[in-house]
Amino acid sequence: MNWSGLYSAKRTGDRKDKSPNPDQIRNSFLRDYDRIIFSSAFRRLQNKTQVFPLPGAVFVHNRLTHSLEVASVGRSLGKWIGDEIAAKYGAGEDPYFSEFYKYELPSVIAAACLSHDIGNPPFGHSGEDAIRTYFKEVSGDTQQKLLDNLSGNQLKDFERFEGNSNALRILTHSFNEPEPGGYRLTYATLASIVKYPCSSIEGFDKKTGLIATKKSGFFDSELGIYRDIAATMDIPKKDGYNDVYARHPFVFLTEAADDICYRVIDLEDAHRLHIVSFDKIKELFYPFFAKESGYNGLEYVERKIANINDDNQKVQFIRAKWIGLMVEKLSKVFLENEAAILSGTLDQDLMKCLPKEDFELIEAINKFSVKYIYNYKSVVEIEIAGYNVIGGLLREFIDAVLHPTHTKSDKILKLVSSQFPISRDGKNLYSNIQSVVDFISGMTDLYAIDLYRKITGITIPEIR
């Protein structure tokens, strides 16, 4: 891969004879950002769990606020890297090369960050697990119909349901609209969100050592779209695989922005909820500043903290300083690994490429978060609720799809939005099941709970 071939303003659904965008104010990549932020799928993230249950007496992050913050960090990473690439290689390229990397790469990374969680179902990662568990554990007649009507890759799309793959589907699929291309985003932005460029049947295999096969990045239905993206940008396919590709270099920046944010913001939320003390925050984050100097030095941080009265404000200051420091560190790591990134051989995230002393500090945050935050009682409770609610919804709607002539099935399928078409003739079972999963994964936490209660009779709906 080379920097000059890694950006493209081509959009999904474009005609071959489409003329370039004439708008000099809102260029193609700014339009990507705008299309995402004004979309209903993005707005629904405001009522999807990040870590702690929503809503609560104390405001904590949801998927929407998290995504906005990740986009802000991603923009900074894109600016840092773009300036460096433009300065290093711009003289030997056409004028647009420097224009893109200096001014437009930040918009691409921000747009990718904005949409990185757009495919996540309700109830956080437990929602993904609930979908996977339903399809893995289904038995009897339902299991046999799935085996008889779905290809191996199609079945794995459900058994290994992945929010990253679902994000690409949401952004590129037209659902029940005649206009092709979904949100019609540029290939540059779409390539930047595919963290695991791998099909479902070849993914979820950590033994390969490839970062691409850690999970998966596209469903069978979007396989053709990703192949076209890869061909357009000369993203190489991994030898010995049908559909496993090297990562697009911009993905490392999208991932880094997310990695930076959730490690500090989940702890900030835990502090607001009185789960984590301010002293513990200092213990975890002060060591990062110990070997720095000037505005990033520990002496400066401690002096500023001493002049802040409220502990929440103190944590916010530490969060801001740490994010700035990590943007600097990970930008340098990206540039140090430029050759491996371009050759498609860097098979670990940028956090793991940090110097040993920094990575050990990151690991300390990870271990503490797993033990005291991600396994906190209310977090576990919402995960269990996710299993029950999403599993219950899938049982009702999948059964209706498999037996469309049953009286109850007809009623159940009428609850599915017309945006997600379901044929009643029993043909194309893969598409029908995808429509059900699209419908359920797109729900907010509260809507999923409300619908589950109503269709199971826990709550009797009122006439409205």
Secondary structure, 3 states (H helix, E strand, C coil): CCHHHCCCCCECCCCCCCCCCCCCCCCHHHHHHHHHHCCHHHHHHHHCECCCCCCCCCCCCEHHHHHHHHHHHHHHHHHHHHHHHHHHHHHHCCHHHHHHHHHHHHHHHHHHHHCCCCCCCCCCHHHHHHHHHHHHHCCHHHHHHHHHHCCHHHHHHHHCCCHHHHHHHHHHCCCCCCCCCCCCCEHHHHHCCCCCCEECCCCCCHHHCCHHHCCCCECHHHHHHHHHHHHHHCCCECCCCCCEECCCCHHHHHHHHHHHHHHHHHHHHHHHCCCCCHHHHHHHHHHHHHCCCHHHCHHHHHHHHHCCCCHHHHHHHHHHHHHHHHHHHHHHHHHHCHHHHHHCCCCCCHHHHCCHHHHHHHHHHHHHHHHHCCCCHHHHHHHHHHHHHHHHHHHHHHHHHHCCCCHHHHHHHCCCCCCCCCCCCCCCHHHHHHHHHHHHHCCCHHHHHHHHHHHCCCCCCCCC
